[in-house]
Amino acid sequence: MSGLVESLDSRIGVSEALIGRPFVVVGIPAFNEEKTIAKVVLKAQKYADKVLVCDDGSTDMTGEIAERLGAEVIRHERNLGYGAALRSLFRRARELNADVFVTLDGDDQHNPAEIPHIIRPVIEGEADIAIGSRFTDESLANSMPWYRRIGVKLITKFTNSSVNYKIKDAQSGFRAYRRKALEVLDLTENGMGISVEILLEAQRNGLKVREIAASCRYDTDAKINSTHNPISHGVSVLMSLVRRIVEERPLTYLGLPGIICLLIGVFFGVWMLQIYAAEHHIVTNVALASIAFIIIGLFAVFTAITLYAIARLTQKMNKYK
């Protein structure tokens, strides 16, 4: 792994002197990472002016270890989720007026030595958000377990259907943000879906996003074990993506299906009346289908109208702020 990082750095010719100009803050969300947090904090301190750790309700010594090593620790009384931890870190980075804010995981999967590589396009104004991608270099992607690789590619494909960036790794937690991005990103997700929410918000605010090759460790010798179940992780992200899409385009994704359901309900209703007129009895299954489709259709249409009204009101309020 060290050879991989050295070859990566040698290709791009990054100098550590690059870090000296802007005020760089590194944020690390962590939950029960006492075995790895010390290594991550110490490495990150070499490339940052300040290191923040959000101890997201850990039951071990994660927060205490990070604090003793000089990191500023933000504590959650209970485990609120990856997204909630990132939001706390974003808020503190804004308070510190960070010029560049870098996020990476506390389980030692990301290599802090690559921070200069990740922040370079942000510092040089080429991007508002730089993503440390595991898929821009096939040699890096091949180190990922096959089931994770499939999951990440699936989530990324769904994400790309909603944004114009056409990125290759929508789930990387190794990212760098310009101050402009820190100021405009309005994040609400508490779970793993925040990675996708950031991209949706970035597009809404016209931010430039660029991917940079980054390594990620999955070797068993390092005893790195994700605290997130891959299946629940994927489902959580996909549900967050669907929810955001529906919220942003309610008339298309709720209103139109609702109208279709209403039409189907009316069709079954007319069919039921025709049968009753001819045979003088009600076919229960047809009647129930008619009622069900009409109720679902009405619910979807009214929900779409309500969400659309809320979205328009929010836009007007933001306009006059």
N, C-alpha and C positions, 0 to 999 in steps of 0.2 A: 504493500500500500504506500509506504513512504517513497518507493521508487516511482510509483504512479504520480504522486503529487509533485515530486521533483521534476519529472518530465513535463508535467502540465505547466508548472511555473516557468521552466526553461523555454517552452514554446512561446509563451506570451510575454516573457521578459519583464515581469512585474517587479518594481522596486518597492521596498518597504517604506521608502521615503515618501511615497504617494500618500501614506496615511497621515503624515504630519500636517497637511494643509487644512482639511476640513475637520469639524468636530464629529468624530465617529462614535456612535453608541451601538453596542451589541446587546440584543435582547434574547434571553434564553428561557422559553417556557419549560417547566420541569415538574414532573410528578413521580415521586419515589425513585429518584435517580442518584442516590447517595454513592453508588459504586462508580459512577462516571462523571458526576458533576464537577469534581475537583479538576480533572484533566481538561474538561471543556472550558472551564473558567480560566484556568492558567494559560491555556493556549490562546484564548480569545483576547486576553489582556495584552498580549504582544502586539495586537493589531487594532486596538480600540482605545479611545480616551476614557471610556467608561463602560462597564459591563453591568447589565441588569439581569437579575434572575427572578422569574415569577414562580414562587413555590406554590403550586396549585393544590393546596390541601394535603401535602405529603404527610405520611405517617412515619417516615424515617428521618434521617439527619440531613436531607437535601438542603434545606434552607440554612441550617447552621454551618454546614461545610462551606457553602458559597459565601456566606457573610464573613467567615473567618479569613477567607482568601481575598477579601477586599471588594467583592461584588456587592452592589446595592440590591437587597432582596425585598421584593413585593410579596406579601403573604396573603393568600386566600384562606379563610377559616375552614373551608371545606373544598372538595374537588368540584370545580365548576366546569371544567372542560378545556380542551386545547384552545378553542376560540376565545373563551373568556380570559385565559392567560395572555394570549396575544393582544387582546384589547387593552388589558392593564399595562402591558409593555409599551404599546403604541401611545397610550395616554401619558405615561411617564417620559417617553422620548420627546413628545411635544413640549412638555413642561421644561425639559432640559434644552430646548431649542437645538436639537441635533441637526446637523447638516446632512448626515447620512445615518440611516438606521438599518442595522443588519439583524436578521433573525436566523437562528439555527437551533436545532434540537439539543436537548441536554443528555441524550443517550450516546453521544460520541459517534453517531453515524456520519455526521458532517465533519469535515476537516477545517478548523478555524484558520489553518495556514493558507487556505484558498480565499480568505476574506479580501485581500488586495485584488485578486482576480475578479471577484464578484462585484466589488464596488467601483471598479475602474470606469465602466460605461456610465454609471450614475454621476461620478465626479466630473467626467468629461462632458456631461450634458447630452449624451447619446440616448439615455433612457431615464425615465422617472422611477421605474421599477426594474430591477435586474433579478432574474430567476436562475438559481443554480440548478441547471437541468441535468438529469441523469440519462437523457436520451439523445442529446446532440452528439455524443461520442459513443459509438456502439460498444467499444471496449469497456466503457463505464457501465453501460446498460446491462451487459452480460453478467455482471456480478450480482444483479438483483435476482432473488428467487422468482421462478417462473410465474407463480400465482400472483405475486405482487406486480410483476411486470404487466400481466394481463389486466389486472384491476386498474392500475394507473393509466394504461392506454385507453381502457374503456371510459373511465371518468374524463380523461382529457378529450376524447372524441365527443362526448356529450357537452363538455365545456366549450369546445371550439364551434359547436353548432349555435352557441349563444353569444360568442364574442368574435371579433374580427382579427385577433392576434395570431391565430393558427399556431399555437405553441405545441411543444412535444411533451411537456411535463407540468401538468396543472396542479400536482400535489406536492411538489418540493417545498419543504419548509425553510430552505436555505435561500434567503432573498435579501436584497438591498433596496432601500427606499430613499429618494430625495426628500428634502423638507417639504416640497410642494405636495408630494404624495401623502406625507404624514398629515398635512393640514386638510386635505380634501376627502380622504377616505373615511366614510361614515359606516362603521362596521357594527353589526348587530348579532352575528352568529356566536354561539357559545361552544359549538362542537367543531368537528373536523371540517365541516363545510365552509369554514372561514377562508380556506385557501382559494376556493372557487369564488366566494363572495368578493374577495379582494380584486380578482380579475374582472368581475362584472362591474364593480364600482370604478375600477380603473378605466374601463371603456366608457362608462357613463360620464366620467369627468375628463375624457380626452387625454389620458396619460399614455406616455410611450412605454412599452414593455419590451424587454429584450431578454433572450435566454443566453446563458453562459454555461459552458461545460463544467460540471462539478462532480466529484467522486462521492460515493456513499458506501459505508461499510455494512456488510451483512454477514461477515465471517463469524463462525461459531467460536473460534478461538478467542475473540474479543468479548465473548459472553454478552453480546448485545441483544436484548430481547425487547421487542416493542411492547408497550403497555396497551396497545390497541389491537383488538381482534380484527384481522383483515376484512372479514365479511361484514361485521357491524360498521367498521370504518367506511367501507365502500357504500353500504346502504345509506348511512348517515349523510355522506357527501352527495349522493344522487338525490336524496329527498330534499336536501337544502337547495340543490340546483333547480329541481322542479318547482319548489316553492317560490324561489326568486323569479323564475321565468313567468310563473302564473301571476305573481304580484305586479310585475312590470308590464305584462300584456294580458290583463284579465279578460278583455272583450274577445281576444283571439282564442285563448286557451281555456276559458270557462264559458264565455257567452255563446260562442259558436257551437260547442258540443251541447250546451244547454238547449239551444234552439232545435238542434237535431233531435234531442231526446223528446222535446215537446211535440215535434212533428210525428215521431214514431208513436208517442202516446195517443195523439189524435187519430192516427191510422188505426191503431188497435181499438180505439173507442168507436170509430165509425164502423169498423168490422163487427164489433160486438152488437151495435144497434141494428145492423143489417141482419145478423143472425136472429136477433130477438124479433125483428119484424117478420121474418120468414117462418120461424119455428116457435115463437112465443116462449123462449126460455133464454136465460143468460148463461153464457159459457164462462165459468168462473175464471179459468186460466187467462182467457183473453181480457176479461175485465180487470183482473189483478195486474196484468202486463200494462194495460192502458194507464191505470192509476199510478203504478210505480214509475213509468217513464215520465208522466206529467209532473209528478212530485219532484223527481230528480232534475228534470229540465227547469222547472220553476226555481228550485233552490240554486242551481248553477247560474241561471240568468240573473237573479237578484244579487247573488254573491259577486258576480262579475261587475254589475252596475255599482255596487257598494265600493268594491276595491278600486274601480276606475275613478269614482268620485273622490275617494280618499287620496289617490295618487295625484289627481288634478289639484286638490286643495293643498297638498304638501308642496307641489311645485310652485304654486302661487305664494305660499308662505316663505319658501326659500328665496324666491325672486325678490321679495321685498325686505329681506333681512339686511 
